[in-house]
Every structure is written in C-alpha cells, then in structure tokens.
Amino acid sequence: MSPPSAIAVEPITDTQAASFVEHLSVNGVAARRSKAPAVSTGIVAPASSDMFKSPGYGKPKARTWDRLINLGGGLPSSQYFPFEHIAAKVPRPPDFSESATKDNGISFKAGKHDAAEGKSIYGSTSALDMALRMFATRGDYLLTEEYAFCSALETAAPMGIECLGVKMDDEGLLPSSMDSILANWDEEQRGARKPFLLYTVPTGQNPTGATQSEQRRKDLYRCAQKHDLYILEDEPYYFLQMQPYTGPNAPDVPLPSSHEEFLSALAPSLLSMDIDGRVMRMDSLSKTIAPGTRTGWITASAQVVERFVRHSETSIQCPSGLSQLVLYKLLDETWGHAGYLDWLINLRLEYTKRRDSLVYACEEYLPKEVASWHAPAAGMFHWINIDWRLHPLANTKSMLQIEEDIYHAGIDRGVLYCRGSWFRAEADSGEGMFFRTTFATSSADDMAEAIKRFGEVLRAIFSLKDGVNGHA
C-alpha cells in the first residue's frame, strides 16, 4: 500500500491568521474611545451593553426600547441628588508628591449629568446580611410581609434561612396574622424552631407602598413581646413620608411650617417604642441623598451594636471613606441639621407631587372594573390590585399565566411595571394579582402616558369596552 500523498503546508506566523485594525497602546485608549459610538443610557443605567459587544453581521437588530417608560425601577430620580458636581485635585504625573500636588496638581470635577450628556462614563442590604448572619442559622425561619423586598429575600436564601410571609392589609403587616402563625407553630411539622426574627419595612413598604399607622406599630410591638421576637426594622423610606392624598380636585394640605412640625408629623418608628432592646433599626441615605453613597447605619442596644461592629470589621470593614468624606462635608459642615431637615421637607413636597401625578393618572385611565389601589402615604411605590378572576379565561388559565400576559403586553405597548409575584415571601403562596409601579423617576407626563398604556393593556386583556375610567 502506497503512503498517502504529501499535504501541502504553508507556514505562517502566529499573528498572520488574525486581523488587527490597530495595535492598542495605553496612549491610544482615548483615541479608540473617541471613535466609539455614544453610550445610550437611561436615568439610572451606569453603562450600555453595547460597550462590550463586537460588531455583528447578518443578523437583524433587536427591537428598540427608546420609548419604554419605566415604572418598574426602585431608585430615586437624579433630580433629588443634592450634588451638581464633585471636584478633586490629583497629582500631575510624574511628580506624585503631596507638595507638588498642592502647587501644581490637576483639578477635575465629575458632574451629576456627565454620563447622560456624553461627557463621561462612570457609574441597607448589607446591614440585613450581617444581621441575619449574627442572629440566624441555617434552617431558621424569618418572618416578613407576605410581599417583601426582593433583595431581602435573596439575602436570606443562600444562608438557608426560610422566609415566611405574614398577611397584610392597606396598613402593611397584620399583627393578628403573625400572632396566629406563632401561637400555632409546630416545630415537628415545620422541621424548625419557632421563629424569633421579624424583618419589616413599616414605612412606604417595598413593594406595596403600605405604611403602618402608630396603632399598628404598637400592636406589632406587643405581639413581638408576647412571642419574644427580635425586630429588624428597615426604614430607607422613613423620611419620604408624604402629605395626605386629597384627590385631584381637593386643595393641598399645607406643608409643615417648621422643623418641629415636620418631625412631629412623621409616624413614630418601632425603635421609638422599644423598651426591651428588641429592635434594630436600619437606615440609609440611598433614598434621601443618592443610591451611590452606599452608606447607612443601624440603631440598636449597645450589646447588638458591639456585635455588629465586630462583624463589620471582618466583612465590609466600614463604608467607603470617600463617601463618608463627601457626606460629612455636605451634612455637617455645609448643611448642618437644619439644612438637612429643610432638604427632607423639600423631598416631602416633591414626592407628594410625583405620587399625586401617578394616582391622578390611575384615576383617569385605569378601568375600575378590574383595577383598584390605595394612594401610598410614603416611599416610592404604588401597588395596583387586579381582579384577575374577571378574566374571560380565568377558569382555564392560572393567575400567574394571566399576570405574565399583562406584563408582556405592557412591554409591547412600551411600558414596564413589576409583577407582584416576584415579591412573594413564599413563592407558591397567595392568589392575588398585583403590579408595582414607581413614581420616583419618570416625569408627570411620562407617568400619565405609561398608565394610559397600562389601562389599554387591561382593557385588551380583559376584553373590556371603553367606559368610565378611574377608581371609585
């Protein structure tokens, strides 16, 4: 048998097979970036996925989302970040000495809207994480509202902590429901010891927007005493308590005329009612100053604070030093307590206007046959209840299927809202259908347009005739 014929081999260098447009050097980065297309970002998006994609050929482009009105987010509008720009002075290479920097350093400033204007590209869950690691062990149950903050649920899950939802009404968590759960707890049936931790957001609760009244908080605290519960009180929205909702044709309620009047108008916190040392309150500047500060604090008994500090030293160590410096300059040296309270009163007015705009739109555009709601008293979120059992196919389609249909139909019409089922403390519990919207980011006109589209979705999905809008 003759050997196979020779195979012609053409030698090439290891770089001949690849095509390079240009060699990228450190000095060439700026030029490369200058040729790149402008980054298209929304209000809170720090970057665009286009920044990380190679050119594609032969495939159709995905649909554009330019006119998708986002009512599904959870961050405040940059209008309410009290910084126009932040400035710094840095060394001028190659001389990095402190004296040279002082005399001849380079000064720069980062403007609040630089990213949106194409000038630059940059971009109290931690407290809960540490608290759960301190108090709970794998297999324990954590009591919380039946619809709860997603990140709180996701924080507990990797630790093997089960979340147990407590029934709610328009004022939030129901103490009677919690009492029933604890009074009838069967350790053998549940396979776990009786719960001893409650995580709750009493003011402007995420996602429902519910705010517990003073009496509700007292009842909740008494129930905690009865069953020896420790309360993790999460209050990121505490100072976003708004003016009472009066309706579109009623006169506005006057704003507080003094700092004392403003503070006295706030619902009392659970911490203020604590006489046993069973409450740890978690606060954050993410909603009143800016999310990117990544700075918060806890208030609790000395024993708990000492343990919390020890845990913090072996995890995050401390909040960002740069953030603390900026906040100190703003809150202590520039504004002081009085200035910060003036800022909070301003936020109260601005969020009241935003809340009212969204609720007015609901009253004008949503079909009252299937949609109902209560105007929130605090926070950023508006919770809309949908009577899905009135759907023409309610006997053959599940609630989750109908919810998904409504969600995707909204996207098709250019409006985004959050599905209520995403916030369930227990994935398989609950038969109600809700959608979370936010009034924190979009303009009044955009919110009205978004709710109008949502109303069109509901009429189409439920086969409703055009008729009287609003909520009776």
C-alpha positions as CSV (number, residue, x, y, z in Angstrom):
1,M,0.0,0.0,0.0
2,S,1.4,3.3,-1.1
3,P,1.7,6.1,1.5
4,P,-0.7,9.0,1.3
5,S,0.2,11.9,-0.9
6,A,2.0,14.8,0.8
7,I,-0.1,17.5,2.3
8,A,0.9,21.0,1.2
9,V,1.6,23.1,4.3
10,E,2.0,26.9,4.0
11,P,3.8,28.2,7.1
12,I,2.5,31.5,8.6
13,T,3.4,33.3,11.8
14,D,1.2,33.1,14.8
15,T,-0.3,36.5,14.1
16,Q,-0.9,36.3,10.4
17,A,-4.1,34.4,10.9
18,A,-5.6,37.2,12.9
19,S,-6.7,40.6,11.7
20,F,-5.9,43.6,13.8
21,V,-7.2,47.0,12.9
22,E,-4.6,48.8,15.0
23,H,-2.4,48.0,18.0
24,L,-3.9,49.4,21.2
25,S,-1.5,51.2,23.4
26,V,-2.1,53.0,26.7
27,N,-1.8,56.3,24.9
28,G,-4.2,55.1,22.2
29,V,-7.1,54.4,24.6
30,A,-8.6,57.9,24.4
31,A,-8.4,57.9,20.6
32,R,-10.1,54.5,20.4
33,R,-12.8,55.7,22.7
34,S,-13.4,58.9,20.8
35,K,-14.3,56.8,17.7
36,A,-16.8,54.6,19.6
37,P,-20.5,55.4,19.3
38,A,-22.1,57.5,22.1
39,V,-23.3,55.4,25.0
40,S,-27.1,55.3,25.2
41,T,-28.2,55.1,28.9
42,G,-31.3,55.7,30.8
43,I,-31.7,57.6,34.1
44,V,-30.0,55.1,36.3
45,A,-28.1,52.9,33.9
46,P,-24.4,53.2,34.5
47,A,-23.4,51.6,31.2
48,S,-24.6,50.1,28.0
49,S,-24.2,46.5,26.9
50,D,-23.1,47.9,23.5
51,M,-19.8,48.8,25.2
52,F,-19.0,45.1,25.5
53,K,-20.2,43.8,22.1
54,S,-18.3,43.1,19.0
55,P,-19.7,44.2,15.6
56,G,-22.3,41.7,14.4
57,Y,-23.1,40.9,10.8
58,G,-26.0,39.2,9.0
59,K,-28.4,39.3,12.0
60,P,-31.4,41.7,12.4
61,K,-31.2,44.2,15.1
62,A,-33.2,43.7,18.2
63,R,-36.2,46.0,18.8
64,T,-35.5,49.4,20.2
65,W,-36.6,50.3,23.8
66,D,-36.2,54.0,23.4
67,R,-39.8,54.8,24.3
68,L,-40.2,52.2,27.0
69,I,-41.5,54.2,30.0
70,N,-40.0,52.5,33.1
71,L,-42.4,52.4,36.1
72,G,-40.6,49.2,37.4
73,G,-37.4,50.6,39.0
74,G,-36.7,51.3,42.6
75,L,-34.2,54.2,42.5
76,P,-34.9,57.9,43.1
77,S,-34.6,60.4,40.3
78,S,-31.3,62.1,39.9
79,Q,-33.2,65.4,40.3
80,Y,-33.1,64.7,44.0
81,F,-29.4,64.0,44.3
82,P,-28.1,67.2,46.1
83,F,-24.9,67.4,44.2
84,E,-24.3,69.3,40.9
85,H,-20.7,68.1,40.7
86,I,-17.9,66.7,42.9
87,A,-14.4,68.1,42.4
88,A,-11.0,66.7,43.3
89,K,-7.3,67.6,42.8
90,V,-4.9,64.9,42.0
91,P,-1.1,64.6,41.3
92,R,0.3,65.6,37.9
93,P,2.5,62.7,36.6
94,P,5.3,62.0,37.0
95,D,5.5,64.0,40.3
96,F,3.3,62.4,42.9
97,S,4.5,64.2,46.0
98,E,2.0,65.9,48.2
99,S,3.6,69.3,47.9
100,A,3.7,69.2,44.1
101,T,0.1,68.2,44.0
102,K,-0.8,71.1,46.2
103,D,1.1,73.6,44.0
104,N,0.6,72.0,40.5
105,G,-1.9,69.3,40.7
106,I,-4.7,68.6,38.2
107,S,-8.2,69.6,39.3
108,F,-11.2,67.9,37.8
109,K,-14.9,67.6,38.6
110,A,-17.5,65.0,37.9
111,G,-20.9,66.5,37.0
112,K,-24.1,64.8,38.0
113,H,-25.3,64.5,34.4
114,D,-22.0,63.9,32.7
115,A,-22.9,60.4,31.7
116,A,-26.2,61.4,30.2
117,E,-24.7,64.3,28.4
118,G,-21.9,62.1,26.9
119,K,-19.1,63.8,28.8
120,S,-18.1,60.8,30.9
121,I,-18.8,57.1,31.6
122,Y,-19.0,56.1,35.2
123,G,-21.1,54.8,37.1
124,S,-29.1,48.7,54.0
125,T,-29.0,45.4,52.3
126,S,-25.6,44.9,53.8
127,A,-26.9,45.6,57.3
128,L,-29.6,43.0,56.8
129,D,-27.0,40.5,55.6
130,M,-24.9,41.0,58.7
131,A,-27.9,40.9,61.0
132,L,-29.0,37.6,59.6
133,R,-25.5,36.1,59.9
134,M,-25.5,37.3,63.5
135,F,-28.9,36.1,64.6
136,A,-29.9,33.2,62.5
137,T,-28.6,29.8,61.5
138,R,-29.4,27.5,58.5
139,G,-32.9,26.2,58.7
140,D,-34.4,29.1,60.8
141,Y,-37.5,30.9,59.6
142,L,-37.6,34.7,59.1
143,L,-41.0,36.4,59.4
144,T,-41.7,39.2,56.9
145,E,-44.5,40.7,55.0
146,E,-46.2,38.3,52.5
147,Y,-44.9,40.6,49.7
148,A,-41.4,41.7,50.6
149,F,-38.3,43.5,49.3
150,C,-36.7,41.1,46.7
151,S,-33.2,41.7,47.8
152,A,-34.1,40.9,51.4
153,L,-35.5,37.5,50.3
154,E,-32.4,36.9,48.1
155,T,-30.1,37.8,51.0
156,A,-31.7,35.2,53.3
157,A,-31.9,32.4,50.7
158,P,-28.2,31.5,50.4
159,M,-27.9,31.3,54.1
160,G,-30.5,28.6,54.2
161,I,-33.0,30.9,56.0
162,E,-36.6,30.3,55.1
163,C,-38.9,33.4,54.7
164,L,-42.4,33.1,56.0
165,G,-44.9,35.6,54.8
166,V,-47.3,37.4,57.2
167,K,-50.6,38.6,55.8
168,M,-51.0,42.2,55.0
169,D,-53.7,44.9,54.5
170,D,-53.6,48.5,53.4
171,E,-51.5,49.4,56.5
172,G,-49.0,46.6,56.0
173,L,-48.2,43.6,58.2
174,L,-51.1,42.3,60.2
175,P,-50.1,41.5,63.9
176,S,-53.1,39.2,64.2
177,S,-51.7,37.0,61.3
178,M,-48.3,37.0,62.9
179,D,-49.7,36.0,66.3
180,S,-51.7,33.2,64.7
181,I,-48.6,31.8,63.0
182,L,-46.5,31.9,66.2
183,A,-49.2,30.7,68.5
184,N,-49.8,27.6,66.4
185,W,-46.2,26.8,65.5
186,D,-45.5,23.1,65.4
187,E,-41.7,22.5,65.4
188,E,-42.1,18.9,64.4
189,Q,-44.3,19.6,61.4
190,R,-42.2,22.6,60.3
191,G,-38.9,21.0,61.0
192,A,-37.6,24.2,62.6
193,R,-37.7,26.0,65.8
194,K,-40.2,28.8,66.4
195,P,-39.3,32.0,64.5
196,F,-37.7,34.7,66.6
197,L,-36.8,37.2,63.9
198,L,-39.1,39.6,62.1
199,Y,-37.9,41.7,59.1
200,T,-40.3,44.5,58.3
201,V,-40.4,47.8,56.3
202,P,-43.0,49.8,58.3
203,T,-42.9,53.0,56.2
204,G,-43.6,53.0,52.4
205,Q,-43.1,49.3,52.3
206,N,-41.4,47.9,49.2
207,P,-43.3,46.7,47.1
208,T,-46.7,47.6,48.4
209,G,-46.2,51.2,49.5
210,A,-48.1,50.4,52.7
211,T,-47.3,52.5,55.8
212,Q,-48.1,51.2,59.3
213,S,-50.1,53.5,61.5
214,E,-49.0,54.3,65.0
215,Q,-51.5,51.9,66.5
216,R,-50.5,49.2,64.0
217,R,-46.9,49.6,65.2
218,K,-47.9,49.4,68.8
219,D,-49.9,46.2,68.1
220,L,-47.0,44.7,66.2
221,Y,-44.6,45.5,69.1
222,R,-46.9,43.9,71.7
223,C,-47.1,40.8,69.5
224,A,-43.3,40.7,69.4
225,Q,-43.1,41.0,73.2
226,K,-45.7,38.2,73.5
227,H,-43.6,35.8,71.4
228,D,-40.2,37.2,72.2
229,L,-39.4,38.3,68.7
230,Y,-36.4,40.4,67.7
231,I,-37.4,43.1,65.1
232,L,-35.2,44.1,62.2
233,E,-36.8,47.5,61.3
234,D,-35.8,48.6,57.8
235,E,-36.5,52.3,57.2
236,P,-35.0,53.5,54.0
237,Y,-38.2,55.4,53.1
238,Y,-38.9,56.8,56.6
239,F,-38.2,60.4,55.7
240,L,-40.1,60.1,52.4
241,Q,-43.5,60.4,54.2
242,M,-45.7,62.5,52.1
243,Q,-48.6,64.9,52.5
244,P,-52.1,63.2,52.8
245,Y,-53.6,62.3,49.5
246,T,-56.7,64.5,48.9
247,G,-57.7,63.8,45.3
248,P,-57.4,65.7,42.0
249,N,-59.9,68.4,42.8
250,A,-59.3,69.0,46.5
251,P,-57.0,71.6,48.0
252,D,-53.5,70.6,49.0
253,V,-52.7,70.1,52.7
254,P,-50.2,72.8,53.8
255,L,-46.6,71.7,54.3
256,P,-45.1,71.7,57.8
257,S,-44.1,75.2,58.6
258,S,-41.2,74.3,60.9
259,H,-38.7,71.5,61.6
260,E,-40.6,70.6,64.7
261,E,-43.9,70.3,62.8
262,F,-42.2,68.2,60.2
263,L,-40.7,65.8,62.7
264,S,-43.9,65.5,64.7
265,A,-45.9,64.7,61.5
266,L,-43.7,61.6,60.9
267,A,-45.1,58.2,62.0
268,P,-43.2,57.0,65.2
269,S,-40.7,54.3,64.5
270,L,-40.8,50.9,66.2
271,L,-37.4,51.8,67.7
272,S,-39.0,54.7,69.5
273,M,-41.5,52.3,71.1
274,D,-38.8,49.8,72.2
275,I,-38.5,49.3,75.9
276,D,-36.9,45.8,75.8
277,G,-34.0,46.3,73.4
278,R,-35.7,44.1,70.8
279,V,-35.5,46.4,67.8
280,M,-32.6,47.1,65.4
281,R,-33.4,49.9,63.0
282,M,-31.6,50.1,59.7
283,D,-31.3,53.5,57.9
284,S,-29.8,54.5,54.6
285,L,-29.0,57.6,52.6
286,S,-29.8,55.8,49.4
287,K,-33.2,57.3,49.0
288,T,-32.7,60.8,50.6
289,I,-29.3,61.7,49.2
290,A,-28.2,59.3,46.4
291,P,-28.0,55.5,46.0
292,G,-24.3,55.5,45.1
293,T,-23.3,56.8,48.5
294,R,-23.5,53.1,49.8
295,T,-23.8,54.5,53.3
296,G,-26.2,53.5,56.1
297,W,-26.3,53.0,59.8
298,I,-28.0,50.9,62.5
299,T,-29.5,51.9,65.8
300,A,-29.9,49.2,68.5
301,S,-28.9,48.3,72.0
302,A,-25.3,48.6,73.0
303,Q,-24.8,44.8,73.0
304,V,-26.2,44.3,69.5
305,V,-24.2,47.3,68.2
306,E,-21.0,45.9,69.6
307,R,-21.5,42.6,67.9
308,F,-22.5,44.3,64.7
309,V,-19.3,46.3,64.7
310,R,-17.2,43.2,65.3
311,H,-18.9,41.5,62.4
312,S,-18.5,44.6,60.1
313,E,-14.8,44.6,60.9
314,T,-14.4,41.2,59.3
315,S,-16.6,41.8,56.3
316,I,-17.0,45.3,54.8
317,Q,-14.8,46.9,57.5
318,C,-16.6,50.2,57.0
319,P,-18.5,52.2,54.4
320,S,-16.5,53.9,51.7
321,G,-14.2,56.6,53.2
322,L,-14.7,58.8,50.1
323,S,-18.5,58.6,50.6
324,Q,-18.2,59.4,54.2
325,L,-16.0,62.4,53.5
326,V,-18.4,63.8,50.9
327,L,-21.4,63.2,53.2
328,Y,-19.6,64.8,56.2
329,K,-18.8,67.9,54.1
330,L,-22.5,68.1,53.0
331,L,-24.4,67.2,56.1
332,D,-22.2,68.5,58.8
333,E,-20.0,71.3,57.5
334,T,-22.4,72.7,54.8
335,W,-26.0,72.0,55.7
336,G,-26.0,71.0,59.3
337,H,-29.1,69.5,60.9
338,A,-31.3,72.4,59.9
339,G,-30.2,72.3,56.3
340,Y,-30.8,68.6,56.1
341,L,-34.3,68.9,57.6
342,D,-35.0,71.6,55.0
343,W,-33.9,69.2,52.3
344,L,-36.2,66.5,53.7
345,I,-39.2,68.9,53.7
346,N,-38.4,69.7,50.1
347,L,-38.4,66.0,49.3
348,R,-41.7,65.6,51.1
349,L,-43.2,68.2,48.7
350,E,-41.6,66.8,45.6
351,Y,-42.6,63.2,46.3
352,T,-46.1,64.3,47.1
353,K,-46.4,65.9,43.7
354,R,-45.0,62.8,42.0
355,R,-47.3,60.5,43.9
356,D,-50.3,62.6,43.1
357,S,-49.4,62.7,39.4
358,L,-49.3,58.9,39.2
359,V,-52.5,58.4,41.2
360,Y,-54.3,61.0,39.2
361,A,-53.3,59.1,36.0
362,C,-54.7,55.9,37.5
363,E,-58.0,57.6,38.3
364,E,-58.2,58.9,34.7
365,Y,-57.0,55.9,32.7
366,L,-57.3,52.6,34.6
367,P,-60.6,50.6,34.3
368,K,-62.2,50.5,37.8
369,E,-63.9,47.2,36.8
370,V,-60.7,45.3,37.4
371,A,-58.1,47.7,38.9
372,S,-58.1,49.1,42.5
373,W,-55.5,50.8,44.7
374,H,-54.8,53.0,47.7
375,A,-52.7,56.1,47.4
376,P,-49.4,55.5,49.3
377,A,-48.5,57.7,52.2
378,A,-44.8,57.2,52.0
379,G,-42.0,55.8,49.8
380,M,-41.7,55.4,46.1
381,F,-44.2,52.7,45.1
382,H,-47.8,52.4,44.0
383,W,-49.3,48.9,44.3
384,I,-52.2,48.1,41.9
385,N,-54.5,45.2,42.6
386,I,-56.0,43.5,39.6
387,D,-59.1,41.3,39.9
388,W,-57.8,38.5,37.6
389,R,-60.9,36.3,38.3
390,L,-62.8,38.6,35.9
391,H,-60.5,37.5,33.1
392,P,-62.5,35.7,30.3
393,L,-60.3,32.6,30.6
394,A,-59.9,32.7,34.4
395,N,-61.3,29.1,34.6
396,T,-58.6,27.7,32.3
397,K,-55.6,30.0,32.9
398,S,-53.8,30.4,36.1
399,M,-53.2,33.7,37.8
400,L,-49.5,33.6,37.0
401,Q,-50.3,33.0,33.3
402,I,-52.6,36.0,33.2
403,E,-50.1,38.1,35.1
404,E,-47.4,37.2,32.6
405,D,-49.7,38.1,29.7
406,I,-50.4,41.5,31.2
407,Y,-46.6,42.1,31.9
408,H,-45.6,41.2,28.3
409,A,-48.5,43.2,26.8
410,G,-47.3,46.2,28.7
411,I,-43.8,45.8,27.2
412,D,-45.3,45.5,23.8
413,R,-47.0,48.9,24.4
414,G,-43.9,50.5,25.7
415,V,-44.5,50.5,29.5
416,L,-42.6,48.5,32.2
417,Y,-44.0,47.6,35.6
418,C,-43.1,44.9,38.1
419,R,-45.1,41.7,38.6
420,G,-46.4,41.3,42.1
421,S,-45.5,37.6,42.2
422,W,-41.8,38.5,42.1
423,F,-42.1,39.8,45.6
424,R,-43.8,36.9,47.3
425,A,-42.0,35.9,50.5
426,E,-43.2,32.3,49.7
427,A,-43.1,31.5,46.0
428,D,-46.2,29.3,46.0
429,S,-48.4,31.4,48.3
430,G,-51.0,34.0,47.5
431,E,-53.8,34.2,44.9
432,G,-53.9,37.9,44.5
433,M,-52.6,39.7,41.4
434,F,-50.7,43.0,41.8
435,F,-48.4,45.2,39.9
436,R,-45.8,47.5,41.4
437,T,-45.3,50.9,39.8
438,T,-43.0,53.7,40.9
439,F,-43.4,57.5,40.8
440,A,-39.8,58.2,41.8
441,T,-38.2,58.5,38.4
442,S,-40.4,59.4,35.4
443,S,-41.8,62.8,34.7
444,A,-45.5,63.5,35.3
445,D,-46.2,63.4,31.5
446,D,-44.4,60.1,31.1
447,M,-46.2,58.6,34.1
448,A,-49.6,59.6,32.6
449,E,-48.7,58.1,29.3
450,A,-47.4,54.9,30.9
451,I,-50.6,54.5,33.0
452,K,-52.7,55.2,29.9
453,R,-50.9,52.4,28.1
454,F,-51.4,50.1,31.2
455,G,-55.1,50.9,31.0
456,E,-55.2,49.9,27.3
457,V,-53.4,46.7,28.2
458,L,-56.0,45.8,30.9
459,R,-58.9,46.6,28.6
460,A,-57.5,44.4,25.8
461,I,-56.6,41.5,28.1
462,F,-59.9,41.5,29.9
463,S,-62.0,42.3,26.8
464,L,-63.4,45.4,28.4
465,K,-65.3,48.0,26.5
466,D,-64.2,51.6,26.7
467,G,-66.1,53.2,29.5
468,V,-65.7,55.0,32.8
469,N,-62.1,55.2,33.9
470,G,-60.7,55.6,37.4
471,H,-61.2,54.2,40.8
472,A,-64.5,54.8,42.5
